[in-house]
Amino acid sequence: MTNVLVLGANGKIAKLATVQLLNNPDNQLTLFLRKAQRLAGAAGPRVKVVEGDASQVADLTAAMADIDVVYANLAGRNIEDEAQAVVTAMQASHVQRLIWISTLGIYDEVPGNYGKWNHQMLDGGYLETYAAAAKVIEASDLAYTIIRPAWLTNHDEVSYETTQKGEPFKGTEVSRKSIAALVAKLVTDPTQAVRASLGVNKPNTDGDKPAWY
């Protein structure tokens, strides 16, 4: 049995990942979010819903009892503080495995005109804060995987490829369902991509910007 703590459980990717994680009968989930009533209907024999603030170490530590894997789907301008709180709570709770959702561009790894466009769209508080959060994760001793999705779609498909940190980012878009599938895959085999940062895109979507712009 694998006990998974889902931080930011009301997020779009997190909800899709929850469905995929529950497809594996060996998974038990703790859904952590600011307002538990939003997911009250999700509680069940293999799902516990917990209210808490991901920037508060005490809230996180309380939720980490008997947890094997932390999957963090957090957002906001305080994400660096949340990253530090997650690391601190995991270390205090002796939980090692972390799957952390970030964004493309945090290493200035997006090439060409797409990279310039991405900076224009995300500079000014978004890329900077997500980059700072990733540095906190990478400086820890945790068994982390950072996931850097391309621009997200709601397409009902699982189609993705990955690049490693230090490699140019590929493609312009990827479905949220694909990111959820990657999360579920890493939970199933937590030895994959340990202390790695993965760029994730749909194949053959290269361009100067996502198709819908």
Secondary structure, 3 states (H helix, E strand, C coil): CEEEEEECCCCHHHHHHHHHHHCCCCEEEEEEECCHHHHHHHCECCEEEEECCCCCHHHHHHHCCCCCEEEECCCCCCHHHHHHHHHHHHHHHCCCEEEEECCCCCCCCCCHHHHHHHHHHHCCCHHHHHHHHHHHHHHCCCEEEEEEECEEECCCCCCCEEEECCCCCCCCEEEHHHHHHHHHHHHHCCCCCCCEEEEEECCCCCCCCCCCC
